[in-house]
Amino acid sequence: MIEYDKFRLSLKRLEEQLENYRHGNPALSDLDREGIAESVIQRFEICYDCLWKVLKRYLRQDLGIADPPNSPKPVLRLGYENDLFSAPLEQWLRYADARTDTSHDYDGEKAQACLALVPDFVDDAIGLYQTMTGKTWD
């Protein structure tokens, strides 16, 4: 039995902080807004890591793929090949690149590029969660 709780919780927290970033208090200082943006990126990184690891388990346990790879992009390719995504593979690979960019070479441009991807990532991750679990997102 696959445990989805960490993935679900990380996605829920990302969704909440993204909402805070988009519609937060306009009176916040620039420093506070930057801190919230950094939190969105950190939560994206955590959620992305949970996602690809639970996807790997799903591929092995539910789809019977004997030896799924131990790195994100090949796991995402297998997920796409097994019709688990509604978005194109290229979109999922952009998420993988954003994850790598923000954790290994952080700068303002890469942070903004990541922030721009997060809303689509949340939607796509929710879709994947629903596909893997058969549960409706709440």
A tleap script that builds the chain and sets N, CA, C and O, in Angstrom:
source leaprc.protein.ff14SB
mol = sequence {
  NMET ILE GLU TYR ASP LYS PHE ARG LEU SER
  LEU LYS ARG LEU GLU GLU GLN LEU GLU ASN
  TYR ARG HIE GLY ASN PRO ALA LEU SER ASP
  LEU ASP ARG GLU GLY ILE ALA GLU SER VAL
  ILE GLN ARG PHE GLU ILE CYS TYR ASP CYS
  LEU TRP LYS VAL LEU LYS ARG TYR LEU ARG
  GLN ASP LEU GLY ILE ALA ASP PRO PRO ASN
  SER PRO LYS PRO VAL LEU ARG LEU GLY TYR
  GLU ASN ASP LEU PHE SER ALA PRO LEU GLU
  GLN TRP LEU ARG TYR ALA ASP ALA ARG THR
  ASP THR SER HIE ASP TYR ASP GLY GLU LYS
  ALA GLN ALA CYS LEU ALA LEU VAL PRO ASP
  PHE VAL ASP ASP ALA ILE GLY LEU TYR GLN
  THR MET THR GLY LYS THR TRP CASP
}
set mol.1.N position { 0.846 -1.181 0.000 }
set mol.1.CA position { 0.000 0.000 0.000 }
set mol.1.C position { 0.894 1.248 0.000 }
set mol.1.O position { 1.808 1.379 0.814 }
set mol.2.N position { 0.610 2.130 -0.907 }
set mol.2.CA position { 1.396 3.356 -1.030 }
set mol.2.C position { 0.858 4.401 -0.063 }
set mol.2.O position { -0.352 4.602 0.048 }
set mol.3.N position { 1.761 5.053 0.622 }
set mol.3.CA position { 1.415 6.120 1.561 }
set mol.3.C position { 1.486 7.458 0.814 }
set mol.3.O position { 2.554 7.865 0.358 }
set mol.4.N position { 0.358 8.124 0.696 }
set mol.4.CA position { 0.268 9.386 -0.030 }
set mol.4.C position { 0.246 10.609 0.881 }
set mol.4.O position { 0.210 11.736 0.387 }
set mol.5.N position { 0.268 10.416 2.185 }
set mol.5.CA position { 0.083 11.535 3.113 }
set mol.5.C position { 1.127 12.639 2.966 }
set mol.5.O position { 0.773 13.818 2.967 }
set mol.6.N position { 2.399 12.283 2.839 }
set mol.6.CA position { 3.442 13.318 2.715 }
set mol.6.C position { 3.247 14.136 1.445 }
set mol.6.O position { 3.351 15.362 1.455 }
set mol.7.N position { 2.964 13.436 0.358 }
set mol.7.CA position { 2.737 14.122 -0.910 }
set mol.7.C position { 1.526 15.041 -0.804 }
set mol.7.O position { 1.588 16.202 -1.208 }
set mol.8.N position { 0.435 14.529 -0.266 }
set mol.8.CA position { -0.786 15.304 -0.128 }
set mol.8.C position { -0.549 16.542 0.743 }
set mol.8.O position { -0.949 17.648 0.378 }
set mol.9.N position { 0.094 16.355 1.882 }
set mol.9.CA position { 0.342 17.473 2.789 }
set mol.9.C position { 1.270 18.507 2.151 }
set mol.9.O position { 1.028 19.708 2.271 }
set mol.10.N position { 2.316 18.059 1.484 }
set mol.10.CA position { 3.237 19.014 0.850 }
set mol.10.C position { 2.532 19.791 -0.254 }
set mol.10.O position { 2.783 20.983 -0.435 }
set mol.11.N position { 1.655 19.126 -0.987 }
set mol.11.CA position { 0.906 19.802 -2.048 }
set mol.11.C position { -0.109 20.785 -1.454 }
set mol.11.O position { -0.294 21.882 -1.980 }
set mol.12.N position { -0.750 20.398 -0.383 }
set mol.12.CA position { -1.711 21.281 0.290 }
set mol.12.C position { -1.000 22.536 0.802 }
set mol.12.O position { -1.507 23.645 0.630 }
set mol.13.N position { 0.174 22.369 1.431 }
set mol.13.CA position { 0.923 23.521 1.953 }
set mol.13.C position { 1.418 24.427 0.825 }
set mol.13.O position { 1.415 25.651 0.962 }
set mol.14.N position { 1.838 23.832 -0.280 }
set mol.14.CA position { 2.250 24.627 -1.438 }
set mol.14.C position { 1.062 25.427 -1.970 }
set mol.14.O position { 1.185 26.618 -2.258 }
set mol.15.N position { -0.067 24.776 -2.095 }
set mol.15.CA position { -1.273 25.437 -2.584 }
set mol.15.C position { -1.648 26.617 -1.678 }
set mol.15.O position { -1.992 27.692 -2.167 }
set mol.16.N position { -1.580 26.415 -0.373 }
set mol.16.CA position { -1.909 27.478 0.581 }
set mol.16.C position { -0.937 28.653 0.498 }
set mol.16.O position { -1.352 29.812 0.498 }
set mol.17.N position { 0.352 28.348 0.428 }
set mol.17.CA position { 1.339 29.430 0.389 }
set mol.17.C position { 1.301 30.164 -0.944 }
set mol.17.O position { 1.540 31.371 -0.996 }
set mol.18.N position { 1.005 29.448 -2.013 }
set mol.18.CA position { 0.849 30.109 -3.310 }
set mol.18.C position { -0.310 31.101 -3.246 }
set mol.18.O position { -0.203 32.221 -3.745 }
set mol.19.N position { -1.397 30.693 -2.643 }
set mol.19.CA position { -2.551 31.586 -2.473 }
set mol.19.C position { -2.146 32.804 -1.629 }
set mol.19.O position { -2.536 33.930 -1.940 }
set mol.20.N position { -1.385 32.585 -0.590 }
set mol.20.CA position { -0.890 33.672 0.253 }
set mol.20.C position { -0.021 34.633 -0.563 }
set mol.20.O position { -0.124 35.851 -0.414 }
set mol.21.N position { 0.821 34.086 -1.413 }
set mol.21.CA position { 1.701 34.899 -2.256 }
set mol.21.C position { 0.882 35.721 -3.259 }
set mol.21.O position { 1.150 36.905 -3.465 }
set mol.22.N position { -0.104 35.092 -3.873 }
set mol.22.CA position { -0.900 35.763 -4.903 }
set mol.22.C position { -1.836 36.824 -4.327 }
set mol.22.O position { -2.011 37.888 -4.920 }
set mol.23.N position { -2.430 36.538 -3.186 }
set mol.23.CA position { -3.491 37.399 -2.666 }
set mol.23.C position { -3.226 37.873 -1.244 }
set mol.23.O position { -4.152 38.223 -0.514 }
set mol.24.N position { -1.960 37.879 -0.860 }
set mol.24.CA position { -1.620 38.291 0.497 }
set mol.24.C position { -1.846 39.770 0.732 }
set mol.24.O position { -2.306 40.497 -0.149 }
set mol.25.N position { -1.522 40.185 1.905 }
set mol.25.CA position { -1.693 41.564 2.340 }
set mol.25.C position { -0.827 42.498 1.493 }
set mol.25.O position { 0.397 42.372 1.507 }
set mol.26.N position { -1.434 43.429 0.760 }
set mol.26.CA position { -0.647 44.344 -0.079 }
set mol.26.C position { 0.208 45.317 0.730 }
set mol.26.O position { 1.103 45.960 0.180 }
set mol.27.N position { -0.059 45.428 2.019 }
set mol.27.CA position { 0.705 46.350 2.865 }
set mol.27.C position { 2.022 45.734 3.343 }
set mol.27.O position { 2.799 46.400 4.027 }
set mol.28.N position { 2.279 44.486 2.995 }
set mol.28.CA position { 3.531 43.847 3.421 }
set mol.28.C position { 4.735 44.555 2.816 }
set mol.28.O position { 4.662 45.122 1.725 }
set mol.29.N position { 5.816 44.511 3.527 }
set mol.29.CA position { 7.056 45.090 3.009 }
set mol.29.C position { 7.605 44.214 1.881 }
set mol.29.O position { 7.216 43.056 1.726 }
set mol.30.N position { 8.514 44.792 1.102 }
set mol.30.CA position { 9.157 44.025 0.032 }
set mol.30.C position { 9.891 42.807 0.606 }
set mol.30.O position { 9.900 41.732 0.006 }
set mol.31.N position { 10.497 42.996 1.763 }
set mol.31.CA position { 11.216 41.887 2.399 }
set mol.31.C position { 10.253 40.754 2.774 }
set mol.31.O position { 10.569 39.579 2.590 }
set mol.32.N position { 9.090 41.111 3.296 }
set mol.32.CA position { 8.097 40.092 3.640 }
set mol.32.C position { 7.578 39.379 2.389 }
set mol.32.O position { 7.430 38.157 2.397 }
set mol.33.N position { 7.301 40.123 1.320 }
set mol.33.CA position { 6.847 39.513 0.054 }
set mol.33.C position { 7.920 38.574 -0.494 }
set mol.33.O position { 7.611 37.496 -1.001 }
set mol.34.N position { 9.173 38.989 -0.388 }
set mol.34.CA position { 10.267 38.134 -0.859 }
set mol.34.C position { 10.339 36.860 -0.025 }
set mol.34.O position { 10.577 35.779 -0.563 }
set mol.35.N position { 10.138 36.980 1.269 }
set mol.35.CA position { 10.141 35.795 2.137 }
set mol.35.C position { 9.026 34.831 1.785 }
set mol.35.O position { 9.225 33.617 1.801 }
set mol.36.N position { 7.862 35.358 1.470 }
set mol.36.CA position { 6.742 34.500 1.071 }
set mol.36.C position { 7.058 33.827 -0.268 }
set mol.36.O position { 6.773 32.643 -0.449 }
set mol.37.N position { 7.639 34.570 -1.195 }
set mol.37.CA position { 8.017 33.990 -2.488 }
set mol.37.C position { 9.037 32.862 -2.290 }
set mol.37.O position { 8.931 31.807 -2.916 }
set mol.38.N position { 10.009 33.089 -1.431 }
set mol.38.CA position { 11.007 32.049 -1.151 }
set mol.38.C position { 10.355 30.819 -0.515 }
set mol.38.O position { 10.760 29.686 -0.777 }
set mol.39.N position { 9.351 31.051 0.316 }
set mol.39.CA position { 8.629 29.944 0.925 }
set mol.39.C position { 7.869 29.143 -0.136 }
set mol.39.O position { 7.836 27.914 -0.073 }
set mol.40.N position { 7.263 29.822 -1.105 }
set mol.40.CA position { 6.576 29.123 -2.198 }
set mol.40.C position { 7.568 28.234 -2.944 }
set mol.40.O position { 7.270 27.080 -3.250 }
set mol.41.N position { 8.738 28.776 -3.231 }
set mol.41.CA position { 9.749 28.003 -3.962 }
set mol.41.C position { 10.210 26.811 -3.130 }
set mol.41.O position { 10.344 25.709 -3.660 }
set mol.42.N position { 10.453 27.009 -1.853 }
set mol.42.CA position { 10.868 25.907 -0.975 }
set mol.42.C position { 9.788 24.830 -0.926 }
set mol.42.O position { 10.090 23.638 -0.991 }
set mol.43.N position { 8.545 25.245 -0.813 }
set mol.43.CA position { 7.442 24.278 -0.760 }
set mol.43.C position { 7.283 23.561 -2.099 }
set mol.43.O position { 6.931 22.382 -2.132 }
set mol.44.N position { 7.541 24.268 -3.205 }
set mol.44.CA position { 7.551 23.614 -4.516 }
set mol.44.C position { 8.607 22.516 -4.549 }
set mol.44.O position { 8.341 21.402 -5.000 }
set mol.45.N position { 9.803 22.836 -4.070 }
set mol.45.CA position { 10.889 21.850 -4.074 }
set mol.45.C position { 10.505 20.608 -3.267 }
set mol.45.O position { 10.717 19.481 -3.716 }
set mol.46.N position { 9.950 20.816 -2.096 }
set mol.46.CA position { 9.551 19.697 -1.243 }
set mol.46.C position { 8.449 18.881 -1.905 }
set mol.46.O position { 8.509 17.652 -1.931 }
set mol.47.N position { 7.457 19.558 -2.433 }
set mol.47.CA position { 6.336 18.872 -3.075 }
set mol.47.C position { 6.807 18.098 -4.306 }
set mol.47.O position { 6.405 16.954 -4.516 }
set mol.48.N position { 7.646 18.717 -5.105 }
set mol.48.CA position { 8.179 18.043 -6.293 }
set mol.48.C position { 8.910 16.761 -5.897 }
set mol.48.O position { 8.719 15.715 -6.517 }
set mol.49.N position { 9.743 16.847 -4.865 }
set mol.49.CA position { 10.481 15.666 -4.411 }
set mol.49.C position { 9.530 14.567 -3.925 }
set mol.49.O position { 9.723 13.393 -4.238 }
set mol.50.N position { 8.518 14.946 -3.170 }
set mol.50.CA position { 7.518 13.956 -2.720 }
set mol.50.C position { 6.802 13.347 -3.920 }
set mol.50.O position { 6.575 12.138 -3.969 }
set mol.51.N position { 6.450 14.191 -4.883 }
set mol.51.CA position { 5.700 13.735 -6.048 }
set mol.51.C position { 6.447 12.661 -6.830 }
set mol.51.O position { 5.898 11.592 -7.096 }
set mol.52.N position { 7.703 12.940 -7.201 }
set mol.52.CA position { 8.367 11.970 -8.060 }
set mol.52.C position { 8.669 10.671 -7.307 }
set mol.52.O position { 8.707 9.598 -7.909 }
set mol.53.N position { 8.881 10.770 -5.999 }
set mol.53.CA position { 9.147 9.552 -5.219 }
set mol.53.C position { 7.893 8.699 -5.053 }
set mol.53.O position { 7.968 7.473 -5.127 }
set mol.54.N position { 6.744 9.329 -4.831 }
set mol.54.CA position { 5.508 8.551 -4.726 }
set mol.54.C position { 5.115 8.021 -6.102 }
set mol.54.O position { 4.559 6.927 -6.205 }
set mol.55.N position { 5.392 8.772 -7.146 }
set mol.55.CA position { 5.146 8.290 -8.506 }
set mol.55.C position { 5.978 7.045 -8.791 }
set mol.55.O position { 5.489 6.089 -9.394 }
set mol.56.N position { 7.221 7.059 -8.361 }
set mol.56.CA position { 8.084 5.884 -8.548 }
set mol.56.C position { 7.476 4.655 -7.853 }
set mol.56.O position { 7.432 3.569 -8.430 }
set mol.57.N position { 7.013 4.837 -6.620 }
set mol.57.CA position { 6.371 3.730 -5.905 }
set mol.57.C position { 5.112 3.268 -6.620 }
set mol.57.O position { 4.858 2.067 -6.712 }
set mol.58.N position { 4.326 4.201 -7.125 }
set mol.58.CA position { 3.100 3.864 -7.846 }
set mol.58.C position { 3.433 3.046 -9.096 }
set mol.58.O position { 2.779 2.043 -9.379 }
set mol.59.N position { 4.434 3.472 -9.828 }
set mol.59.CA position { 4.836 2.740 -11.032 }
set mol.59.C position { 5.230 1.312 -10.698 }
set mol.59.O position { 4.885 0.379 -11.423 }
set mol.60.N position { 5.949 1.148 -9.605 }
set mol.60.CA position { 6.398 -0.190 -9.203 }
set mol.60.C position { 5.250 -1.017 -8.630 }
set mol.60.O position { 5.020 -2.143 -9.070 }
set mol.61.N position { 4.539 -0.476 -7.667 }
set mol.61.CA position { 3.549 -1.271 -6.933 }
set mol.61.C position { 2.215 -1.408 -7.654 }
set mol.61.O position { 1.622 -2.487 -7.647 }
set mol.62.N position { 1.735 -0.343 -8.273 }
set mol.62.CA position { 0.413 -0.409 -8.889 }
set mol.62.C position { 0.464 -0.772 -10.377 }
set mol.62.O position { -0.440 -1.433 -10.888 }
set mol.63.N position { 1.508 -0.345 -11.061 }
set mol.63.CA position { 1.604 -0.643 -12.491 }
set mol.63.C position { 2.536 -1.809 -12.794 }
set mol.63.O position { 2.609 -2.258 -13.938 }
set mol.64.N position { 3.246 -2.303 -11.790 }
set mol.64.CA position { 4.074 -3.496 -11.966 }
set mol.64.C position { 5.359 -3.281 -12.740 }
set mol.64.O position { 5.908 -4.235 -13.292 }
set mol.65.N position { 5.850 -2.058 -12.793 }
set mol.65.CA position { 7.141 -1.799 -13.450 }
set mol.65.C position { 8.218 -2.235 -12.474 }
set mol.65.O position { 8.394 -1.635 -11.413 }
set mol.66.N position { 8.936 -3.285 -12.842 }
set mol.66.CA position { 9.823 -3.977 -11.903 }
set mol.66.C position { 10.919 -3.094 -11.327 }
set mol.66.O position { 11.167 -3.133 -10.122 }
set mol.67.N position { 11.562 -2.321 -12.139 }
set mol.67.CA position { 12.724 -1.568 -11.673 }
set mol.67.C position { 12.686 -0.131 -12.178 }
set mol.67.O position { 13.476 0.231 -13.050 }
set mol.68.N position { 11.785 0.696 -11.648 }
set mol.68.CA position { 11.760 2.082 -12.129 }
set mol.68.C position { 13.066 2.791 -11.775 }
set mol.68.O position { 13.691 2.474 -10.763 }
set mol.69.N position { 13.475 3.739 -12.594 }
set mol.69.CA position { 14.730 4.459 -12.352 }
set mol.69.C position { 14.696 5.195 -11.014 }
set mol.69.O position { 13.639 5.403 -10.418 }
set mol.70.N position { 15.873 5.574 -10.572 }
set mol.70.CA position { 15.994 6.270 -9.292 }
set mol.70.C position { 16.356 7.739 -9.481 }
set mol.70.O position { 17.145 8.295 -8.717 }
set mol.71.N position { 15.781 8.354 -10.489 }
set mol.71.CA position { 15.962 9.790 -10.676 }
set mol.71.C position { 14.692 10.360 -11.306 }
set mol.71.O position { 13.965 9.653 -12.004 }
set mol.72.N position { 14.435 11.631 -11.055 }
set mol.72.CA position { 13.125 12.210 -11.406 }
set mol.72.C position { 12.741 12.168 -12.879 }
set mol.72.O position { 11.652 11.699 -13.209 }
set mol.73.N position { 13.597 12.641 -13.767 }
set mol.73.CA position { 13.177 12.755 -15.169 }
set mol.73.C position { 12.795 11.411 -15.786 }
set mol.73.O position { 11.770 11.344 -16.464 }
set mol.74.N position { 13.559 10.341 -15.591 }
set mol.74.CA position { 13.117 9.058 -16.142 }
set mol.74.C position { 11.808 8.562 -15.519 }
set mol.74.O position { 11.001 7.928 -16.198 }
set mol.75.N position { 11.597 8.846 -14.238 }
set mol.75.CA position { 10.334 8.471 -13.585 }
set mol.75.C position { 9.184 9.261 -14.207 }
set mol.75.O position { 8.114 8.708 -14.460 }
set mol.76.N position { 9.402 10.546 -14.450 }
set mol.76.CA position { 8.371 11.357 -15.098 }
set mol.76.C position { 8.068 10.838 -16.499 }
set mol.76.O position { 6.907 10.796 -16.907 }
set mol.77.N position { 9.092 10.446 -17.233 }
set mol.77.CA position { 8.871 9.884 -18.578 }
set mol.77.C position { 8.005 8.628 -18.510 }
set mol.77.O position { 7.099 8.445 -19.323 }
set mol.78.N position { 8.288 7.767 -17.538 }
set mol.78.CA position { 7.471 6.564 -17.366 }
set mol.78.C position { 6.038 6.913 -16.987 }
set mol.78.O position { 5.096 6.279 -17.463 }
set mol.79.N position { 5.871 7.905 -16.143 }
set mol.79.CA position { 4.525 8.348 -15.792 }
set mol.79.C position { 3.769 8.825 -17.017 }
set mol.79.O position { 2.588 8.521 -17.184 }
set mol.80.N position { 4.449 9.569 -17.871 }
set mol.80.CA position { 3.827 10.055 -19.100 }
set mol.80.C position { 3.487 8.892 -20.036 }
set mol.80.O position { 2.390 8.831 -20.591 }
set mol.81.N position { 4.435 7.977 -20.201 }
set mol.81.CA position { 4.219 6.824 -21.080 }
set mol.81.C position { 3.066 5.940 -20.607 }
set mol.81.O position { 2.467 5.214 -21.400 }
set mol.82.N position { 2.761 6.007 -19.322 }
set mol.82.CA position { 1.672 5.207 -18.762 }
set mol.82.C position { 0.397 6.023 -18.564 }
set mol.82.O position { -0.484 5.637 -17.796 }
set mol.83.N position { 0.308 7.157 -19.268 }
set mol.83.CA position { -0.902 7.985 -19.310 }
set mol.83.C position { -1.368 8.479 -17.947 }
set mol.83.O position { -2.569 8.531 -17.680 }
set mol.84.N position { -0.423 8.840 -17.083 }
set mol.84.CA position { -0.779 9.338 -15.753 }
set mol.84.C position { -0.906 10.856 -15.712 }
set mol.84.O position { -1.402 11.402 -14.726 }
set mol.85.N position { -0.468 11.546 -16.760 }
set mol.85.CA position { -0.458 13.005 -16.779 }
set mol.85.C position { -1.430 13.545 -17.817 }
set mol.85.O position { -1.603 12.961 -18.886 }
set mol.86.N position { -2.055 14.655 -17.492 }
set mol.86.CA position { -2.868 15.336 -18.495 }
set mol.86.C position { -2.021 16.363 -19.260 }
set mol.86.O position { -2.308 16.661 -20.420 }
set mol.87.N position { -0.996 16.895 -18.621 }
set mol.87.CA position { -0.100 17.863 -19.270 }
set mol.87.C position { 0.943 17.115 -20.100 }
set mol.87.O position { 1.248 15.955 -19.823 }
set mol.88.N position { 1.483 17.774 -21.107 }
set mol.88.CA position { 2.526 17.141 -21.920 }
set mol.88.C position { 3.795 16.864 -21.099 }
set mol.88.O position { 4.054 17.522 -20.091 }
set mol.89.N position { 4.557 15.900 -21.543 }
set mol.89.CA position { 5.811 15.552 -20.870 }
set mol.89.C position { 6.731 16.763 -20.761 }
set mol.89.O position { 7.406 16.934 -19.746 }
set mol.90.N position { 6.768 17.592 -21.777 }
set mol.90.CA position { 7.645 18.768 -21.764 }
set mol.90.C position { 7.356 19.665 -20.567 }
set mol.90.O position { 8.271 20.251 -19.988 }
set mol.91.N position { 6.081 19.770 -20.198 }
set mol.91.CA position { 5.719 20.585 -19.036 }
set mol.91.C position { 6.304 19.976 -17.764 }
set mol.91.O position { 6.854 20.685 -16.922 }
set mol.92.N position { 6.180 18.651 -17.635 }
set mol.92.CA position { 6.727 17.982 -16.448 }
set mol.92.C position { 8.245 18.113 -16.402 }
set mol.92.O position { 8.824 18.228 -15.322 }
set mol.93.N position { 8.884 18.095 -17.551 }
set mol.93.CA position { 10.342 18.257 -17.577 }
set mol.93.C position { 10.732 19.694 -17.210 }
set mol.93.O position { 11.802 19.918 -16.644 }
set mol.94.N position { 9.875 20.658 -17.525 }
set mol.94.CA position { 10.125 22.050 -17.079 }
set mol.94.C position { 10.072 22.132 -15.555 }
set mol.94.O position { 10.863 22.847 -14.939 }
set mol.95.N position { 9.143 21.402 -14.952 }
set mol.95.CA position { 9.090 21.375 -13.489 }
set mol.95.C position { 10.390 20.798 -12.928 }
set mol.95.O position { 10.944 21.321 -11.961 }
set mol.96.N position { 10.866 19.722 -13.541 }
set mol.96.CA position { 12.121 19.105 -13.086 }
set mol.96.C position { 13.280 20.086 -13.218 }
set mol.96.O position { 14.116 20.189 -12.320 }
set mol.97.N position { 13.330 20.798 -14.323 }
set mol.97.CA position { 14.406 21.779 -14.522 }
set mol.97.C position { 14.298 22.921 -13.512 }
set mol.97.O position { 15.313 23.395 -13.001 }
set mol.98.N position { 13.092 23.357 -13.226 }
set mol.98.CA position { 12.901 24.427 -12.234 }
set mol.98.C position { 13.382 23.970 -10.867 }
set mol.98.O position { 14.008 24.733 -10.131 }
set mol.99.N position { 13.088 22.729 -10.534 }
set mol.99.CA position { 13.536 22.179 -9.247 }
set mol.99.C position { 15.061 22.193 -9.165 }
set mol.99.O position { 15.632 22.584 -8.147 }
set mol.100.N position { 15.701 21.771 -10.223 }
set mol.100.CA position { 17.164 21.761 -10.258 }
set mol.100.C position { 17.720 23.180 -10.205 }
set mol.100.O position { 18.669 23.454 -9.470 }
set mol.101.N position { 17.130 24.071 -10.978 }
set mol.101.CA position { 17.621 25.447 -11.035 }
set mol.101.C position { 17.555 26.137 -9.679 }
set mol.101.O position { 18.504 26.810 -9.277 }
set mol.102.N position { 16.448 25.976 -8.975 }
set mol.102.CA position { 16.294 26.704 -7.720 }
set mol.102.C position { 17.142 26.134 -6.603 }
set mol.102.O position { 17.473 26.844 -5.654 }
set mol.103.N position { 17.497 24.870 -6.700 }
set mol.103.CA position { 18.264 24.271 -5.606 }
set mol.103.C position { 19.771 24.316 -5.839 }
set mol.103.O position { 20.543 24.183 -4.890 }
set mol.104.N position { 20.195 24.498 -7.069 }
set mol.104.CA position { 21.630 24.442 -7.351 }
set mol.104.C position { 22.227 25.760 -7.831 }
set mol.104.O position { 23.439 25.954 -7.733 }
set mol.105.N position { 21.419 26.650 -8.338 }
set mol.105.CA position { 21.945 27.895 -8.877 }
set mol.105.C position { 20.892 28.984 -8.727 }
set mol.105.O position { 20.358 29.501 -9.709 }
set mol.106.N position { 20.612 29.314 -7.479 }
set mol.106.CA position { 19.512 30.231 -7.178 }
set mol.106.C position { 19.882 31.667 -7.525 }
set mol.106.O position { 20.905 32.186 -7.078 }
set mol.107.N position { 19.040 32.294 -8.321 }
set mol.107.CA position { 19.162 33.728 -8.556 }
set mol.107.C position { 17.764 34.278 -8.806 }
set mol.107.O position { 16.804 33.513 -8.908 }
set mol.108.N position { 17.646 35.568 -8.901 }
set mol.108.CA position { 16.337 36.200 -9.031 }
set mol.108.C position { 15.554 35.768 -10.257 }
set mol.108.O position { 14.346 35.547 -10.176 }
set mol.109.N position { 16.234 35.643 -11.403 }
set mol.109.CA position { 15.547 35.240 -12.633 }
set mol.109.C position { 15.008 33.822 -12.517 }
set mol.109.O position { 13.878 33.551 -12.922 }
set mol.110.N position { 15.802 32.929 -11.973 }
set mol.110.CA position { 15.358 31.540 -11.844 }
set mol.110.C position { 14.238 31.422 -10.819 }
set mol.110.O position { 13.336 30.598 -10.971 }
set mol.111.N position { 14.294 32.236 -9.787 }
set mol.111.CA position { 13.218 32.240 -8.795 }
set mol.111.C position { 11.921 32.697 -9.448 }
set mol.111.O position { 10.876 32.082 -9.235 }
set mol.112.N position { 11.970 33.761 -10.235 }
set mol.112.CA position { 10.772 34.252 -10.910 }
set mol.112.C position { 10.244 33.238 -11.919 }
set mol.112.O position { 9.033 33.066 -12.053 }
set mol.113.N position { 11.146 32.570 -12.625 }
set mol.113.CA position { 10.718 31.536 -13.577 }
set mol.113.C position { 10.027 30.388 -12.844 }
set mol.113.O position { 9.018 29.865 -13.318 }
set mol.114.N position { 10.563 29.997 -11.696 }
set mol.114.CA position { 9.953 28.940 -10.895 }
set mol.114.C position { 8.584 29.377 -10.394 }
set mol.114.O position { 7.617 28.622 -10.490 }
set mol.115.N position { 8.497 30.589 -9.860 }
set mol.115.CA position { 7.222 31.097 -9.362 }
set mol.115.C position { 6.154 31.118 -10.461 }
set mol.115.O position { 4.977 30.877 -10.196 }
set mol.116.N position { 6.570 31.403 -11.678 }
set mol.116.CA position { 5.623 31.429 -12.795 }
set mol.116.C position { 5.083 30.030 -13.114 }
set mol.116.O position { 3.957 29.890 -13.593 }
set mol.117.N position { 5.889 28.996 -12.846 }
set mol.117.CA position { 5.466 27.610 -13.117 }
set mol.117.C position { 4.608 27.009 -12.012 }
set mol.117.O position { 3.847 26.074 -12.261 }
set mol.118.N position { 4.719 27.520 -10.824 }
set mol.118.CA position { 4.085 26.887 -9.671 }
set mol.118.C position { 2.566 26.716 -9.822 }
set mol.118.O position { 2.059 25.645 -9.485 }
set mol.119.N position { 1.815 27.710 -10.308 }
set mol.119.CA position { 0.368 27.477 -10.431 }
set mol.119.C position { 0.021 26.279 -11.317 }
set mol.119.O position { -0.861 25.490 -10.978 }
set mol.120.N position { 0.713 26.143 -12.449 }
set mol.120.CA position { 0.466 24.985 -13.318 }
set mol.120.C position { 0.909 23.692 -12.640 }
set mol.120.O position { 0.246 22.661 -12.754 }
set mol.121.N position { 2.036 23.757 -11.933 }
set mol.121.CA position { 2.510 22.575 -11.217 }
set mol.121.C position { 1.470 22.113 -10.205 }
set mol.121.O position { 1.184 20.920 -10.109 }
set mol.122.N position { 0.910 23.040 -9.457 }
set mol.122.CA position { -0.104 22.683 -8.459 }
set mol.122.C position { -1.274 21.977 -9.136 }
set mol.122.O position { -1.719 20.928 -8.671 }
set mol.123.N position { -1.770 22.545 -10.226 }
set mol.123.CA position { -2.889 21.918 -10.942 }
set mol.123.C position { -2.528 20.527 -11.452 }
set mol.123.O position { -3.312 19.587 -11.319 }
set mol.124.N position { -1.343 20.402 -12.035 }
set mol.124.CA position { -0.924 19.109 -12.579 }
set mol.124.C position { -0.661 18.089 -11.476 }
set mol.124.O position { -0.975 16.908 -11.631 }
set mol.125.N position { -0.089 18.539 -10.368 }
set mol.125.CA position { 0.170 17.640 -9.242 }
set mol.125.C position { -1.137 17.156 -8.620 }
set mol.125.O position { -1.248 15.995 -8.226 }
set mol.126.N position { -2.119 18.039 -8.533 }
set mol.126.CA position { -3.438 17.635 -8.031 }
set mol.126.C position { -4.043 16.584 -8.956 }
set mol.126.O position { -4.602 15.591 -8.491 }
set mol.127.N position { -3.935 16.800 -10.252 }
set mol.127.CA position { -4.437 15.814 -11.213 }
set mol.127.C position { -3.755 14.468 -11.048 }
set mol.127.O position { -4.413 13.429 -11.101 }
set mol.128.N position { -2.454 14.472 -10.852 }
set mol.128.CA position { -1.725 13.221 -10.661 }
set mol.128.C position { -2.141 12.553 -9.359 }
set mol.128.O position { -2.341 11.339 -9.318 }
set mol.129.N position { -2.270 13.333 -8.304 }
set mol.129.CA position { -2.724 12.787 -7.024 }
set mol.129.C position { -4.061 12.079 -7.200 }
set mol.129.O position { -4.238 10.952 -6.737 }
set mol.130.N position { -4.991 12.734 -7.860 }
set mol.130.CA position { -6.313 12.156 -8.085 }
set mol.130.C position { -6.238 10.885 -8.926 }
set mol.130.O position { -6.956 9.922 -8.659 }
set mol.131.N position { -5.380 10.878 -9.931 }
set mol.131.CA position { -5.214 9.688 -10.771 }
set mol.131.C position { -4.660 8.525 -9.971 }
set mol.131.O position { -5.164 7.406 -10.068 }
set mol.132.N position { -3.626 8.782 -9.180 }
set mol.132.CA position { -2.979 7.701 -8.438 }
set mol.132.C position { -3.847 7.192 -7.302 }
set mol.132.O position { -3.867 5.990 -7.034 }
set mol.133.N position { -4.564 8.084 -6.628 }
set mol.133.CA position { -5.312 7.674 -5.438 }
set mol.133.C position { -6.769 7.329 -5.717 }
set mol.133.O position { -7.398 6.596 -4.954 }
set mol.134.N position { -7.305 7.866 -6.823 }
set mol.134.CA position { -8.725 7.708 -7.093 }
set mol.134.C position { -9.596 8.588 -6.209 }
set mol.134.O position { -10.817 8.435 -6.173 }
set mol.135.N position { -8.957 9.512 -5.495 }
set mol.135.CA position { -9.681 10.414 -4.593 }
set mol.135.C position { -9.796 11.797 -5.202 }
set mol.135.O position { -8.950 12.223 -5.988 }
set mol.136.N position { -10.856 12.486 -4.823 }
set mol.136.CA position { -11.055 13.865 -5.244 }
set mol.136.C position { -10.238 14.772 -4.333 }
set mol.136.O position { -10.159 14.547 -3.125 }
set mol.137.N position { -9.633 15.795 -4.921 }
set mol.137.CA position { -8.848 16.768 -4.135 }
set mol.137.C position { -9.796 17.656 -3.360 }
set mol.137.O position { -10.792 18.141 -3.897 }
set mol.138.N position { -9.478 17.868 -2.091 }
set mol.138.CA position { -10.322 18.740 -1.275 }
set mol.138.C position { -9.549 19.928 -0.767 }
set mol.138.O position { -10.105 20.769 -0.061 }
savepdb mol mol.pdb
quit
